[in-house]
């Protein structure tokens, strides 16, 4: 079993392309993407993200913006008033720029563990395990273990350590993006495509289901 290497090989052929997966982006630009992706499909967030970054290229530009104007731009995604208020509050509370530690990011409005971890990983370029429901599902099925849901999942130290160990075997950004794509395309919540999965030979979920 060499899940990290197998996943990266799969990712090389099946990766999804989004504007927020550009290594030249600033932490703020990555953070905006993660905020917009909350409870929103990537395909729906993409056009709004492009318009948002064009209109508000830096956190400081949000301080001068009218909150109704921000909300109008975010309207296609839903929860636009809450999202607009969160962006406005963050811009006003942090005039020197976006925080660069996980603990500080977690103090921001509407920022949970996933957004904080993704900003550290993809925005600040530091090795950080990315955990969401998709990632937890992949590891649960692969290893035949229950890592919980919700807050229990985010606080599961065993799961975090497993992901951190796999990060060391690969380029950590690609591995994290690969996990997200694999969960979206193959190891889906309902009707996973096990017959197309490279891990079927050693996946506990598939082996048990095939008995």
Secondary structure by P-SEA (a helix, b strand, c coil): ccaaaaaaaaaacbbbbcccccccccaaaaaaaaaaacccccccaaaaaaaaaaacccaaaaaaccaaaaaaaaccccaaaaaaaaaaaaaaaccccccccaaaaaacccccaaaaaaaaacccccccccccaaaaaaaaaaacccccccccccccaaaaaaaaaaaaacaaaaaaaaaaaaaacccccccccccccccccccaaaaaaac
